[in-house]
Amino acid sequence: MEIIVSSIDQFNEYLNSDRVVVDFNAKWCGPCRMLSPVLKEIAEEDKNLIVLKVDTDMFPELASLYKVSAIPALFFIKKGEVVGNELGFMPKPRLTKIIEDKLGK
């Protein structure tokens, strides 16, 4: 499931889920726009995965909290705990493997 974050409360609501990928992005970011359809496809295929899309221009406080210094920045969260992060665009096979390695299936 892919969720475009519209509030901090909504963001916090999903953080304790079993398998979460937080995608820090911005509309003006080329690599973010390239990564977006890859994440959407993975989220549609993996029904047990939650992808939270956070626009850093709309929620700079969340970006600051996670110490995001470049985008796209992906954070892998399992039951509320950050278990890894990655920066930049990556193709679907690589991203799928990272998600499985960090969050399980």
Residue, then its C-alpha position, 0 to 999 in steps of 0.5 A: m500500500e502506498i500512502i502520500v502523507s498529508s499530516i504528521d499524525q497520519f505519518n505516525e499512525y503507520l510507523n509501528s506497522d510490520r514493514v514500512v518504507v518511508d520515501f522522503n522526496a520532493k516534486w522538483c527532484g528528478p531521481c525522486r520522480m524516477l523512483s516513484p513508479v518503482l516504489k508504487e509497483i513494489a507497493e502494489e505487488d507486496k500487500n504487506l508493505i506500507v510505503l509512506k511518501v513524504d514530501t520534504d518541502m511540505f514536512p521539513e520537520l520530518a526530514s529533519l527528525y530523520k536527518v535527511s540530507a539528500i533525496p530521495a532517501l528511503f528509510f526501512i522501518k520494522k515495528g517502529e524501528v529504523v533498520g536501514n536507509e538508502l539514498g538515490f534512485m535504484p532499479k526495482p530488482r535491487l530495491t526489492k532485494i533491499i526491502e526483503d533483506k531489511l524487512g523480510k517478506 
